[in-house]
Amino acid sequence: MKPLFSILARYSRVVLYGAWFYALSGLVGDRSHETFLRPEFGWLLGLGILTLLCFGLVELARLGRCAEPSFAGAMRWLVLAAPLAYLPIARDVVLDAGAFEKRWTGFNGNGATGGQALVEQASAAVSNGLRSVTLADLCWNAEEYNGQRITVDGMIKRVPEIAEDFGTDACLLYRFMVTCCVADAMPAAILLKGDVPAEWSDDTWIRAEGTFKLETGGERDVIRLDLERATPVPRPSNPYLY
């Protein structure tokens, strides 16, 4: 049994660094890191890949030496290996209505963008000559789009309080906006007023077309889209806005 522990102690670090190198290279290679991190921060993962390569080379140079197994060393190895077991589970997971309920703070955005359109990584097609915008633009630059006919993509969310205040044909259209990573993602949402089929469940992706309105006064401002047409669309390869 002791020789087995000695072999594990000798080669475990090389195996661990190799597994991390493989995992991070895969995340960067197919850009799947963008499901939890801003695209331009991919260089941080690239730096991590280079660091792992250096550590791996150092460990390869030490393979001829005998490493004594220890409890502390085993715990360090397990701490570093645990995220690797989680990666396959979290790879295709995105924020949805469950996260929306915990993070939504109202119709208003966090501040003005100075008139500059926020970037959506996927191409925003113009439908029937309507201006295509993002939900983040509508939330942060509502005055600019007030009264315009637009088209916008997002997920639907039915909220009982919204139905009570605005009618049974009202729901929310939302999408998450990432500042740094999904840990700080906040939903950009507008009121959707119109005929949305009841069989469309929460988190169904749609392309909504209609007239955008900013209603001010009273206890709160309301940003809404008077729906003319709604069409189901596939979930974008990257569902977040930046």
DRENTOR-592973 format. One line per 4 residues: for each residue x, y, z of C-alpha. Coordinates in steps of 0.05 Angstrom, whole numbers, plus 5000, padded with zeros to 4 digits. Example, Ala and Ser with C-alpha at 12.3 -4.5 7.8 and 13.67 -1.06 7.14 Angstrom:
<recs>
5246 4910 5156 ~ 5273 4979 5143 .
</recs>
This chain:
<recs>
5000 5000 5000 ~ 5057 5047 5016 ~ 5087 5043 4946 ~ 5018 5061 4918 .
5014 5123 4961 ~ 5085 5142 4940 ~ 5066 5136 4866 ~ 5004 5178 4876 .
5043 5231 4913 ~ 5096 5232 4859 ~ 5050 5239 4799 ~ 4986 5271 4826 .
5009 5343 4817 ~ 5029 5331 4744 ~ 4961 5300 4731 ~ 4925 5357 4767 .
4961 5412 4729 ~ 4950 5375 4664 ~ 4875 5369 4679 ~ 4870 5443 4694 .
4910 5460 4631 ~ 4862 5418 4590 ~ 4800 5449 4623 ~ 4821 5522 4615 .
4845 5511 4544 ~ 4777 5483 4526 ~ 4740 5541 4558 ~ 4781 5592 4520 .
4784 5552 4455 ~ 4708 5548 4445 ~ 4694 5614 4482 ~ 4650 5579 4532 .
4682 5621 4587 ~ 4635 5676 4563 ~ 4578 5641 4598 ~ 4606 5666 4664 .
4658 5719 4647 ~ 4661 5781 4602 ~ 4692 5762 4535 ~ 4750 5811 4541 .
4771 5779 4607 ~ 4791 5715 4571 ~ 4863 5739 4575 ~ 4860 5723 4650 .
4846 5650 4633 ~ 4903 5653 4582 ~ 4949 5677 4637 ~ 4925 5620 4680 .
4941 5570 4624 ~ 5012 5596 4619 ~ 5020 5592 4695 ~ 4995 5520 4695 .
5043 5503 4639 ~ 5102 5530 4680 ~ 5079 5492 4743 ~ 5072 5428 4702 .
5141 5435 4673 ~ 5170 5444 4742 ~ 5135 5382 4767 ~ 5159 5342 4707 .
5230 5361 4725 ~ 5219 5333 4795 ~ 5190 5266 4774 ~ 5253 5228 4791 .
5251 5251 4864 ~ 5213 5214 4917 ~ 5154 5253 4945 ~ 5128 5234 5013 .
5052 5230 5018 ~ 5019 5274 5071 ~ 4950 5292 5095 ~ 4961 5366 5081 .
4984 5351 5010 ~ 4923 5309 4997 ~ 4877 5364 5022 ~ 4910 5416 4977 .
4902 5369 4918 ~ 4828 5358 4933 ~ 4815 5433 4940 ~ 4845 5444 4871 .
4811 5384 4840 ~ 4740 5399 4865 ~ 4726 5455 4814 ~ 4745 5408 4758 .
4689 5361 4779 ~ 4640 5420 4778 ~ 4659 5447 4709 ~ 4622 5395 4667 .
4559 5409 4708 ~ 4563 5484 4703 ~ 4587 5488 4631 ~ 4518 5500 4598 .
4482 5531 4658 ~ 4457 5602 4649 ~ 4418 5650 4693 ~ 4343 5644 4687 .
4278 5663 4722 ~ 4302 5636 4788 ~ 4360 5685 4789 ~ 4314 5740 4762 .
4269 5736 4824 ~ 4329 5746 4870 ~ 4363 5802 4831 ~ 4309 5846 4798 .
4303 5914 4832 ~ 4252 5948 4786 ~ 4244 5977 4716 ~ 4297 6031 4721 .
4370 6017 4702 ~ 4431 6032 4744 ~ 4451 6095 4707 ~ 4457 6128 4639 .
4504 6102 4586 ~ 4516 6170 4555 ~ 4477 6153 4493 ~ 4524 6097 4473 .
4492 6031 4455 ~ 4512 5973 4497 ~ 4543 5916 4458 ~ 4508 5851 4444 .
4557 5798 4421 ~ 4508 5762 4375 ~ 4486 5801 4313 ~ 4422 5840 4323 .
4380 5832 4261 ~ 4332 5887 4239 ~ 4262 5858 4231 ~ 4213 5890 4182 .
4253 5954 4181 ~ 4246 5965 4257 ~ 4304 5990 4298 ~ 4337 5932 4334 .
4360 5949 4405 ~ 4380 5912 4468 ~ 4341 5910 4533 ~ 4399 5945 4568 .
4393 6004 4520 ~ 4319 6009 4533 ~ 4328 6008 4608 ~ 4386 6058 4610 .
4367 6104 4552 ~ 4291 6101 4555 ~ 4281 6173 4534 ~ 4320 6162 4470 .
4272 6107 4447 ~ 4207 6136 4474 ~ 4153 6130 4421 ~ 4195 6091 4372 .
4176 6024 4340 ~ 4231 5975 4357 ~ 4248 5901 4359 ~ 4283 5869 4419 .
4302 5799 4441 ~ 4294 5771 4511 ~ 4262 5720 4557 ~ 4191 5727 4584 .
4174 5725 4657 ~ 4104 5726 4686 ~ 4099 5760 4754 ~ 4033 5760 4793 .
4045 5831 4818 ~ 4055 5856 4747 ~ 3990 5823 4725 ~ 3953 5856 4783 .
3980 5925 4767 ~ 3979 5925 4691 ~ 3929 5871 4671 ~ 3931 5797 4654 .
3962 5811 4585 ~ 4024 5841 4618 ~ 4089 5806 4633 ~ 4163 5822 4634 .
4215 5816 4579 ~ 4285 5810 4609 ~ 4357 5792 4598 ~ 4417 5792 4644 .
4472 5844 4638 ~ 4542 5826 4662 ~ 4590 5878 4689 ~ 4647 5832 4706 .
4621 5761 4714 ~ 4554 5726 4726 ~ 4562 5737 4801 ~ 4546 5811 4790 .
4496 5801 4733 ~ 4432 5842 4739 ~ 4369 5834 4697 ~ 4350 5889 4648 .
4274 5884 4643 ~ 4216 5921 4610 ~ 4141 5913 4615 ~ 4112 5875 4557 .
4039 5892 4543 ~ 4003 5850 4493 ~ 3983 5780 4472 ~ 4035 5730 4494 .
4010 5658 4487 ~ 3997 5624 4553 ~ 4034 5561 4531 ~ 4098 5601 4527 .
4131 5586 4594 ~ 4178 5631 4633 ~ 4247 5637 4602 ~ 4221 5627 4532 .
4264 5668 4485 ~ 4224 5714 4439 ~ 4234 5771 4390 ~ 4184 5825 4409 .
4163 5880 4361 ~ 4122 5941 4379 ~ 4122 6013 4404 ~ 4166 6030 4463 .
4139 6079 4515 ~ 4166 6113 4576 ~ 4112 6129 4627 ~ 4133 6179 4680 .
4098 6206 4741 ~ 4064 6174 4799 ~ 4103 6129 4846 ~ 4149 6100 4793 .
4170 6106 4720 ~ 4149 6049 4676 ~ 4185 6028 4612 ~ 4140 5986 4568 .
4132 5957 4499 ~ 4063 5955 4469 ~ 4069 5889 4433 ~ 4050 5883 4360 .
4083 5816 4346 ~ 4121 5763 4385 ~ 4161 5707 4354 ~ 4198 5650 4391 .
4273 5650 4375 ~ 4329 5604 4396 ~ 4371 5622 4456 ~ 4432 5661 4433 .
4499 5626 4439 ~ 4516 5679 4490 ~ 4453 5700 4528 ~ 4484 5758 4566 .
4493 5832 4551 ~ 4556 5871 4569 .
</recs>
